Amino acid sequence: MFSHLHARQQPQMVDVSGKPITERRAVAQAIVQLPAPFLAYVQNSDLLLAKGPVLQTAIIAGTMAVKKTADMIPFCHPLPITSCRFETDICTQAQGVEIRLRCEVKTTSQTGVEMESLHGASIAALTVYDMCKSVSQEIVIQEIKLLAKSGGKQTLGQYPLYGLVLTGGKSQRMGQDKALLSYHGKPHAQYLYELLQTCCERVFLSARPGQWHGTPLAELPTLVDALPSDGPMSGLLTAFRAYPQVNWLVVACDLPYLNRDNLAPLIAHYREDVVATCYRHPQAHFPEALCAIYTPQALAVFEQAYHQGERCPVRILSRSPCHLIDPPDAQTTTNVNTPEEYAHVCAQTR
């Protein structure tokens, strides 16, 4: 039965009274392509036309649209909007200007804000068109899509988001299991598991057979390596094979500074048309393969690499289509491998 029809096939608003009140968030994006004449109008990360600053006006219009979503779309619930924030990117190319408009909306309610974020991005894009049409009507609103959502059923694009904490390593340089080290009053793998639970539909540890028997991690959901233990490659391929039609948010168990705030940009900037969305190493600029969101495309790419003898995820991603973003700070992807490094982090966090 369709949820917007009741038993007598009459239209209705979905009853959400039985759902829990939780913090919910959604991020949507619209892309607008402008032809070459607009290159002359780009100033200070905006387009300055006779009508005024284009992107600033689009942000105002998009914010107004977010607040009016329930008035425009049948059966959308009026929601208390606790936050509405736009990010804009303007990219100049020989053929013209590309504008990306991202709309993040938050609420604390019983239903989500996907439509609010999509409505905001849509109206912002239409406002760009309206502001610019006097210069040229060869303007294309290329795509409008949901990038991320949290609170309720977790999806990115058309696929659910699962989490994987890689704990199958042997921790030889540390001399003890890095997953059991404590930075927050609990084994770090448990901390990361609980962190991923805030944004993923399901979360697993990856581990060698029997690795966590008799430890505090024994009761956490685990995907046991189905391949010979060969670094993170075993855990990644095991997860990709077990659930091929999901996005995987993958983190290593030796990232002591990871938290909700510095993990959020990965989700906000997720792209479904690439193998992975990753942080870029702050100095060496390679993809951080163990703090990344992998799309279902990763399975075929990693299978092929594995059969060719490649075992390094960084090298695989370096030659694959990826979306790289800068981490919020240099510590986000800092990993800890030795007792000295562990002692240094503990001293900092006391």
N, C-alpha and C positions, 0 to 999 in steps of 0.2 A: 504493500500500500504506500502511496506517495505521502510523505510527511506533511505536505502543504494541502492535503485533502483529508477530510474526516470520513467516518464510516459511510456517510450518505453522499460522498463524492463532492462535497462543497468545500470551497477554499477556506483555509484557516491559517492562523499563525501557529508555529510549532510551540508546544507547551514545554518550557524549559524550567518550570518551577521545581522539578526534582533534581536538577543538576546542582553541583556544589558551586558556591561563589569562590572563584579563584582569580588570580591575576592572569590576564590573557593579553597576548601581543600578536600583532601581524605586521608584516612588511611587504609592500607592493611596489612595483617599479613600472614606469612608463618610459619609453625611449622615443625621442622625436628627432627626425632627420631634417636638417635645413640645408638648402642648396648654397652654392658658393657665394652669392651676393651677401650673405649674412656674416661672412668672415670679417668684413669691414666694421661690424657693429660689436664685436667681442671686446669687452673692457672689464678688467677686474673680476673675472669669473662670472660675468653676467653679459646679457645682450642689452645695450642701451639704444632704444629706438625713440622715435618722436612720441610714442605713447607712454614711454617711461621704462624703468628697469623690468625686463621681461620675467626673469626668474623670481625676483622678489614678489612681483604681482602674482605669479603662478602659485607661489607658496601660500600667499594670503587666500587666494581662491580655493586652493586644495584644502586648506584648513577649514574654511567655511563649509566645503562640501562634506568633509568628514562628519561635522556636527549635524548635517542635514540628511544623512544617509537614510535614516528611517522614514523621512518624508518623501523620498524619491523612489525607493525600491520596495515593492509590496512585501509585507510580512517580515521585513527586517525589524528587530526589536530596538526601540529607543534605548540607548546605552549611555551610562555616565563615562565620558571620555576623560581619562586621567592624564593622558599625554598624547600629543600629536606633534611629530617632528619630521621635517623634510631634510633630505640631503640632496644636493644637486651637483652633477659633474658636467662640465662642458668641455668637449674635445674637438679641437680644430683639425681638419684634414684638408687635403687639396681640393676634394670634391664638395666640401661644405663643413657644416657644424653638426655634431651629435650631442644631444642633451639627454642625460639620464636623470630622472626624477624618482627618488625613493621616498615613500611615505610610511613612516612607522607610527602605529596607533596602539595605545594601551588602554585597558579598562580593568576594573575589578567587578566581575559580573558572572552570570550563569551561562553566557554564550559568547562566542568569539567576535573579533573585530576584522575578519578578513574582508567583508564587504566595505567596511569603512575605509580601510587602507586602499583597496582597489578603487573606490569611488574618489578618494582624495587624489590618487595618482592620475586617474582619468581626467578629472576636472582641471588639474594642474596642466596636463598635456594639452587639453583643449584651450586653456588660457594662453599657453605659448602660441598655439595656432592663431588665436584671435589677435594677439598682440603683433604677430609677425606677418599676417596675410597681406598687409598693404605693401610690403616689400616684394613678396613673391607668394604665389599660391602653390608652388611646387614643394609643399611641406608634407612629410609623411609621419604619421604617428605609427611607429613600426610595431610596437608590441606593448601590451599591458599584461603583467602577470604577477602572481603571488610569489614572493621569494621565500618567506618564512612565516611560521606561526608557532605559538607555544601557548600552553594552557588548554587542556582538552586533548583531543586526538591530534598527535603531532604529525604534520606532513610538511615536506618541502617540495614545491611543485606538485607533481602527480604521485609522488612516492612517500611512504612514511619514513620517519627518521628514527633509526636505531643507533644505539651507542655501543662502542667497543673500547674497553680499557685493556691495553696490551700488557699482559703480566707474565708471558711465557718465557722471558729471557732468563739466563742463568746467573746474572749479576756477578760475574767473576771478578771484576775490578772492585766492586763494593765489598765483596766478601760475605754478604748476606742479602736476602731477597729485598730488592728495592721496593717491591709492592707492599712490604710489611713495615717499612719505615714510617715514622709518625712525624708529621709537620703540624697537624691540626687536632692532636689528641686521639687519633685513630689511625689504623693502617692506611697508607696513602691510597692504595687501590680502592679501599672502601670509600674514602673521601671522594675520589674521582667518580666512582660508581654513583654515589648520591648526587654529585654535581651534574652528571649527564642525565640522571632521572628528571631533573627540572626542565629539560628541553627535548627529551627523547621518549618515544612510545615504549621501547623496551631497551634494556641495557644488559650487556654481558661482559664478563671477563674472558680473555683468551688465556689458556694455560696448557701446560704439558699434562699428560695423563697423571692423575693423582697428586699433582703439584701442591694443591692447597688442602689436602686431607689433614685434619687435625689442627688447622689454623683458623683464625677469625674470619678468613675469606671463604671457608668451606661451604657456607650456606648461600653464597651469592650465585646467581645464574652464570654458568660457565660454558663456553664453547671450547671443547678439548681439541687441541691441534690434530688435524687429520693427516698432516704431512710430517716428515721428519723435522725435528726442531732445527730451524735454520734461520734464526733471527726473527724479526717481525713478519717476514714473508709468510711463514706458516700460519700465524694468527690471522693475517689479512685474508689470505686465500680461503682459509676455513670458514671465515665469516661470510665472504662473498658467495661461496658455494652454498652455504646453509640457507641464506636468505638473499637470493639474487635480485629480487625486485624491491629493494629498499635502498635508501641513502644511508650511508654509514658515517657517523661522527666518530672518528678514531682519535684516541689520545694515548700516549705512552704513560707508563706508571711512574716515570721519573721526572715529571714536570711539577716542581713544588709550588710554583707561583700561579698555577692555573686557577681561575675562579670564574664566577658567572659573568662578571663584567668583561673580562678580556677574552672570554669564549664567545660572547654574543656577536662580535663582528663577523665571525666565520659564518654564522647562520644568516645574518643580515645581508651578506654579500654572496650567498650561495648562488651558483649557476648550474642549471640542469643540462646545459649543452656541452659540458666538458667532463673529463674523467674525474677531476677533483678540484675543490676549492681549498686552497692552502694558505697558511701564512708564509711570507717570504723571510728567509733568514736575514736578520738585520745587517750582518756584515757580508756574508758570502753570497746572499741573494738566491740561493737554491730553494726549491720548495720544501717546506717542513712537512714531510710525508707522515709524520706521527702526531700531527695536530692538524687534522684536515677532515673535510667532508667528501666522501667518495660517492659518486653516482653509480647506478647499475652498469654503466659503461666500463667500470673498472674491472669487472670480472674477466671479460675477454682479453683486455689489455694485460692483466697480471697473469692469466693462464698462459698466454703466448710467451711472455717474458720468462715465466718459470720453466717452460719446456725448452727454452733457448739457453737455460743455465743462469739466467740473471736472478740474483737474490737481493738486490738493493732497491728498496722502494723509491729512494731519492733519485737514482738514475733512471728508473722507469718513468717517474713523473716528469723528470727533466726533458724527456723526449716525447711527452704526451701532451695533448691539449689540456691545460690547467688554467685556472683563474687564481692568480697570486695577489694577495693583499698584504699590506704592511701590518704587523702586529701593533696593538695599542701601545706597547712599550717593549724595550729590549729584553726584559725579564720574562715576558709571557712564555716563550718557548725555551727558556734556559733549562737544561736537563742536568741531573746530578748523577755522577757515575762512581765517585770515589768517597771514602770516609772523610777526607779533608773537605770536599765540596759539601757533603752532608752537614758536617760540623759548622761550616761557614753559613749555610742557609739557616740552620737552627739558631745560630747566634743572632742573625738578622731578625728573625721572627719572634724572638722572646719578648 
